[in-house]
Amino acid sequence: MAKDMTLLWGSGSPPCWRVMIALEEKNLQGYNQKMLSFEKGEHKSAEVMAMNPRGQLPAFKHGNNILNESIAACMYLEDQFKAQGNKLTPECPAELALMYQRMFESLTLNDKMASVIYYNYKVPEGERHDSAIQRNRAALKAEIQLWEGYLAKLPCCCLTGKCFSLADVVVFPSIAYLFRFGLCGDRYPKLAAYHKCMLERQSIKATYPPSWKDSPGQDLLKDL
């Protein structure tokens, strides 16, 4: 099964990491994979463009089925391999609803995170304004506080409350990215506890970004 799968990915990318965690959770090791460099522009190569015309990673293929949206790929893997590996969807309707809610809320978190972390990359120097930077940081801070509140209401460290689910597969890489960029654990203790707890999960250990292992993070978000 896994031999019919191909994943083109970039180290440290939350969307790529999601798919890799899902594959690991479903015991689908041994798939064809290739790590590409964003810095070298390899995500715009002909190999990627053949699978993902947007020139983005991940690019994922199972047989003739291509899924380049990471959340869609994770949902597909859970649906196609329900009886294999770990079950990633709760049976309880309330928990299932919460799982889907958190999965798609993560898109807002990612958007606000990118507006801060990649501001200088996206906005030409002459068009940058301190007011926009502060506005983006305030919006991200409010979003992070929302997630801190979500975790404060849960009985354990999983986002659906009881069991590791697709919500954790999708959201955790973004939370890890925040801490990679210096988010203060003392200021957000529930998120810090969630981050620490998830780092102990085997699927996350097995897929931890190789570019993070021997390099320091950044402190861009330390005062947020």
PALO-673384 format. One record per residue: residue in one letter; x, y, z of N, C-alpha, C in turn; residue number from 1. Coordinates in steps of 0.2 Angstrom, whole numbers. Example, Ala and Ser with C-alpha at 12.3 -4.5 7.8 and 13.67 -1.06 7.14 Angstrom:
BEGIN
R   res     nxx     nyy     nzz    caxx    cayy    cazz     cxx     cyy     czz     n
R     A      66     -28      39      62     -22      39      66     -16      39     1
R     S      64     -11      35      68      -5      36      64       0      39     2
***
This chain:
BEGIN
R   res     nxx     nyy     nzz    caxx    cayy    cazz     cxx     cyy     czz     n
R     M       4      -6       0       0       0       0       4       6       0     1
R     A       9       7       5      13      13       5      18      13      -1     2
R     K      19       8      -4      24       8     -10      20      12     -16     3
R     D      14      12     -15      10      16     -21       9      23     -19     4
R     M      13      26     -14      12      33     -12      18      36     -13     5
R     T      18      43     -15      23      47     -15      22      54     -12     6
R     L      27      56      -8      26      62      -4      33      66      -6     7
R     L      31      72      -8      37      77      -9      36      82      -4     8
R     W      41      84       0      40      88       6      46      92       8     9
R     G      45      97      12      50     101      14      50     101      22    10
R     S      56     101      25      57     101      32      55     107      35    11
R     G      51     106      41      49     112      45      42     115      43    12
R     S      40     112      37      33     115      35      28     111      38    13
R     P      23     115      42      18     112      46      13     108      41    14
R     P      11     110      35       7     106      31      10      99      29    15
R     C      17      99      27      20      93      26      21      89      32    16
R     W      22      92      38      23      88      44      16      84      45    17
R     R      10      87      44       4      84      45       3      78      42    18
R     V       5      78      35       4      72      31       8      66      33    19
R     M      14      68      35      19      63      38      17      60      44    20
R     I      14      64      49      11      61      55       6      57      54    21
R     A       1      59      49      -5      54      47      -2      48      44    22
R     L       3      48      40       5      42      37       8      37      43    23
R     E      12      40      47      15      36      53      10      33      57    24
R     E       4      37      59      -1      35      63      -5      29      60    25
R     K      -5      29      53      -9      23      50      -4      18      48    26
R     N       2      18      51       7      12      49       8      12      42    27
R     L       9      17      38      10      17      31      18      19      30    28
R     Q      22      17      34      29      18      32      31      15      26    29
R     G      37      17      23      40      14      17      37      17      11    30
R     Y      33      23      11      31      26       5      37      30       2    31
R     N      36      31      -4      41      35      -8      41      42      -6    32
R     Q      47      45      -4      47      52      -2      53      55      -4    33
R     K      53      62      -4      59      66      -6      58      72      -3    34
R     M      64      74       1      64      80       5      67      86       0    35
R     L      63      91      -1      65      96      -5      67     103      -2    36
R     S      71     107      -4      73     113      -1      69     119      -4    37
R     F      66     123       1      62     129      -1      67     134      -2    38
R     E      73     134       1      78     140       0      81     139      -7    39
R     K      81     133     -10      84     132     -16      79     133     -22    40
R     G      72     134     -20      67     134     -24      65     127     -27    41
R     E      66     122     -24      65     115     -27      57     114     -27    42
R     H      54     118     -23      46     117     -23      43     119     -29    43
R     K      47     123     -33      45     125     -40      47     121     -46    44
R     S      50     115     -44      53     111     -49      48     107     -53    45
R     A      50     105     -59      45     101     -64      42      95     -60    46
R     E      46      92     -56      44      86     -52      38      88     -48    47
R     V      38      93     -44      33      96     -40      27      98     -44    48
R     M      29     102     -49      23     105     -53      19     100     -57    49
R     A      22      94     -58      18      89     -61      13      86     -57    50
R     M      14      87     -50       9      84     -45       5      90     -42    51
R     N       8      96     -41       5     101     -38       6     108     -43    52
R     P       2     109     -47       3     115     -52       4     122     -48    53
R     R       2     122     -42       4     128     -38      11     129     -36    54
R     G      15     123     -37      22     124     -35      22     124     -27    55
R     Q      18     120     -23      19     121     -16      20     114     -13    56
R     L      22     113      -7      23     107      -4      18     107       2    57
R     P      15     101       4      17      94       1      14      93      -6    58
R     A      17      88      -9      14      86     -15      13      78     -14    59
R     F       7      76     -14       6      69     -11       1      65     -17    60
R     K       3      59     -18       0      55     -23      -1      48     -20    61
R     H      -7      45     -21      -8      38     -19     -11      35     -25    62
R     G      -7      30     -28     -10      28     -35     -10      33     -40    63
R     N     -16      34     -42     -18      39     -47     -21      45     -43    64
R     N     -22      45     -37     -26      50     -33     -21      55     -30    65
R     I     -21      61     -32     -17      67     -30     -21      71     -25    66
R     L     -18      72     -19     -20      77     -14     -15      81     -11    67
R     N     -15      87     -13     -10      92     -12     -12      97      -6    68
R     E     -18      97      -4     -20     100       2     -19      96       8    69
R     S     -15      98      13     -13      93      18     -19      91      22    70
R     I     -24      95      24     -29      93      28     -33      87      24    71
R     A     -34      89      18     -38      84      13     -34      77      13    72
R     A     -27      77      13     -23      71      12     -24      67      19    73
R     C     -24      71      25     -25      68      31     -31      64      32    74
R     M     -37      68      30     -43      65      30     -44      59      25    75
R     Y     -41      59      19     -41      54      15     -38      48      18    76
R     L     -32      48      21     -28      43      23     -32      39      29    77
R     E     -35      43      33     -39      40      38     -45      37      36    78
R     D     -48      39      30     -54      36      27     -52      30      24    79
R     Q     -47      30      20     -45      24      16     -42      18      20    80
R     F     -39      20      26     -36      15      30     -38      15      37    81
R     K     -45      15      38     -48      15      44     -46       9      49    82
R     A     -45       3      46     -44      -3      50     -36      -4      51    83
R     Q     -32       1      49     -25       0      49     -22       6      54    84
R     G     -17       4      58     -14       9      63     -19      12      68    85
R     N     -18      18      70     -22      21      75     -28      24      72    86
R     K     -34      23      75     -40      27      73     -39      34      75    87
R     L     -41      38      70     -40      46      71     -46      50      71    88
R     T     -52      46      71     -58      50      71     -62      47      77    89
R     P     -65      51      82     -69      49      87     -76      46      85    90
R     E     -78      42      89     -85      39      88     -90      44      91    91
R     C     -89      47      96     -94      52      99     -95      58      95    92
R     P    -101      59      93    -103      65      89    -100      71      91    93
R     A    -101      72      98     -98      79     100     -91      79      99    94
R     E     -87      74     100     -80      74     100     -78      75      92    95
R     L     -82      71      88     -81      72      81     -82      79      78    96
R     A     -87      82      81     -89      89      79     -83      94      81    97
R     L     -81      93      87     -75      97      90     -69      95      86    98
R     M     -68      89      84     -62      88      79     -62      92      73    99
R     Y     -67      91      69     -68      95      63     -67     103      64   100
R     Q     -70     105      69     -70     112      71     -63     114      72   101
R     R     -59     111      76     -52     113      77     -48     112      71   102
R     M     -49     107      67     -45     106      61     -46     112      57   103
R     F     -52     114      55     -53     120      51     -51     127      54   104
R     E     -52     127      60     -50     133      64     -42     134      63   105
R     S     -39     129      62     -31     129      62     -29     134      56   106
R     L     -34     134      51     -32     138      45     -32     145      47   107
R     T     -36     148      51     -35     155      54     -29     156      58   108
R     L     -27     151      62     -21     151      66     -15     152      61   109
R     N     -15     148      56      -9     148      51      -9     154      47   110
R     D     -15     157      45     -15     163      42     -12     169      46   111
R     K     -14     169      52     -12     175      57      -4     174      59   112
R     M      -2     167      59       5     166      61       9     168      55   113
R     A       7     166      49      11     168      43      11     176      42   114
R     S       6     179      44       6     187      43      11     190      47   115
R     V      13     187      53      18     189      57      25     187      55   116
R     I      26     180      55      32     177      53      35     179      46   117
R     Y      31     179      42      33     180      35      32     187      32   118
R     Y      30     192      37      29     199      35      34     202      30   119
R     N      40     202      33      46     205      29      47     201      22   120
R     Y      46     195      22      46     191      16      41     193      11   121
R     K      35     194      13      29     195       9      29     202       6   122
R     V      31     207      11      30     214      10      36     217       8   123
R     P      36     221       2      42     224       0      44     229       5   124
R     E      51     231       6      53     235      11      50     242      11   125
R     G      49     245       6      46     251       5      39     252       7   126
R     E      36     246       8      29     246       9      27     243      16   127
R     R      32     242      20      31     240      27      30     245      32   128
R     H      25     244      36      23     249      41      23     246      48   129
R     D      25     250      53      25     248      60      18     246      62   130
R     S      13     250      60       6     249      62       3     243      59   131
R     A       5     241      53       3     234      51       6     228      55   132
R     I      13     229      56      16     224      60      13     223      67   133
R     Q      11     229      70       8     228      77       1     226      76   134
R     R      -2     227      71      -9     225      70      -9     217      69   135
R     N      -4     215      65      -4     208      64      -2     204      70   136
R     R       3     207      74       5     204      80      -1     203      85   137
R     A      -5     209      86     -10     209      90     -16     203      88   138
R     A     -17     203      82     -21     198      79     -19     190      81   139
R     L     -12     189      80     -10     183      82     -10     181      89   140
R     K      -8     186      93      -9     185     100     -16     184     102   141
R     A     -21     187     100     -28     185     101     -29     178      99   142
R     E     -27     176      94     -28     169      91     -25     164      96   143
R     I     -19     165      98     -15     161     102     -19     160     109   144
R     Q     -21     166     111     -25     166     118     -31     162     117   145
R     L     -34     162     111     -40     158     110     -39     150     111   146
R     W     -33     148     108     -31     141     108     -29     139     115   147
R     E     -26     144     119     -24     143     126     -30     141     130   148
R     G     -36     145     128     -42     144     132     -45     138     130   149
R     Y     -45     136     124     -47     129     122     -44     123     126   150
R     L     -38     124     126     -34     118     130     -36     118     138   151
R     A     -37     124     140     -38     125     147     -45     121     149   152
R     K     -49     120     144     -56     117     146     -56     110     145   153
R     L     -50     107     143     -50     100     141     -47      96     147   154
R     P     -49      89     148     -46      85     153     -39      82     152   155
R     C     -37      82     146     -31      79     144     -28      84     139   156
R     C     -22      81     136     -18      86     131     -21      85     124   157
R     C     -26      81     123     -28      80     116     -33      85     114   158
R     L     -34      87     108     -38      93     106     -46      91     106   159
R     T     -47      84     106     -54      82     106     -56      80     114   160
R     G     -51      81     118     -52      79     125     -50      73     128   161
R     K     -50      67     124     -49      61     126     -43      57     122   162
R     C     -44      57     116     -40      53     111     -36      57     106   163
R     F     -30      55     104     -27      58      99     -31      58      92   164
R     S     -32      63      89     -36      63      83     -33      67      77   165
R     L     -37      67      72     -35      71      66     -34      78      68   166
R     A     -37      81      73     -37      88      75     -29      89      78   167
R     D     -27      84      81     -20      85      84     -15      84      78   168
R     V     -16      79      73     -12      78      67     -11      85      64   169
R     V     -17      89      63     -17      95      59     -15     101      63   170
R     V     -16     101      69     -15     107      73      -8     107      76   171
R     F      -6     101      79       1     101      82       7     104      78   172
R     P       8     103      72      13     106      68      13     114      69   173
R     S       7     117      69       7     124      69       9     126      76   174
R     I       7     123      81       9     125      88      16     124      89   175
R     A      19     118      86      26     117      86      30     123      83   176
R     Y      27     125      77      30     131      73      30     137      78   177
R     L      25     138      81      25     144      86      31     144      91   178
R     F      31     138      94      37     138      99      44     138      95   179
R     R      44     135      89      50     136      86      52     143      85   180
R     F      47     147      84      49     155      83      48     159      89   181
R     G      49     155      95      50     159     101      44     160     106   182
R     L      38     157     104      33     158     109      35     156     116   183
R     C      32     160     121      34     160     128      30     155     131   184
R     G      33     149     133      29     144     137      26     146     144   185
R     D      30     151     147      27     153     153      21     157     153   186
R     R      21     161     147      15     165     146       9     161     143   187
R     Y      10     155     140       5     151     138       6     144     140   188
R     P       5     142     147       6     136     150       3     130     147   189
R     K      -4     131     145      -8     125     142      -5     123     135   190
R     L      -3     128     131       0     127     125       7     124     125   191
R     A      10     126     130      17     123     132      16     116     134   192
R     A      11     114     138      10     107     141       8     103     135   193
R     Y       4     106     130       2     102     125       7     100     120   194
R     H      12     105     119      17     105     115      22      99     117   195
R     K      23      99     124      28      95     127      25      88     127   196
R     C      18      87     128      15      81     128      15      77     121   197
R     M      14      81     116      14      79     109      21      77     107   198
R     L      26      80     109      33      78     107      35      71     109   199
R     E      31      69     114      33      62     116      29      56     112   200
R     R      25      58     107      21      53     103      26      51      98   201
R     Q      25      44      97      30      41      92      30      44      85   202
R     S      23      45      83      23      47      76      26      54      75   203
R     I      26      58      80      29      65      80      36      64      81   204
R     K      39      60      85      46      59      85      49      56      79   205
R     A      45      52      76      48      48      70      48      53      64   206
R     T      44      59      64      43      63      58      46      70      60   207
R     Y      49      71      66      52      78      68      56      81      62   208
R     P      55      87      61      59      90      55      66      89      56   209
R     P      69      86      51      77      85      52      81      92      52   210
R     S      78      97      49      81     104      49      81     107      56   211
R     W      77     105      60      76     108      67      80     104      72   212
R     K      83      98      71      86      94      76      93      97      78   213
R     D      96     100      73     103     103      75     104     110      74   214
R     S      98     114      74      99     121      72      94     125      77   215
R     P      96     131      80      92     134      85      86     137      81   216
R     G      81     138      85      75     142      83      76     149      83   217
R     Q      70     153      82      71     160      82      67     163      88   218
R     D      68     170      89      64     173      95      59     178      93   219
R     L      57     177      87      52     182      84      46     183      88   220
R     L      44     178      91      37     178      95      38     178     102   221
R     K      44     180     105      46     179     112      42     184     116   222
R     D      40     190     113      37     195     117      29     195     116   223
R     L      27     190     112      20     190     110      15     189     116   224
***
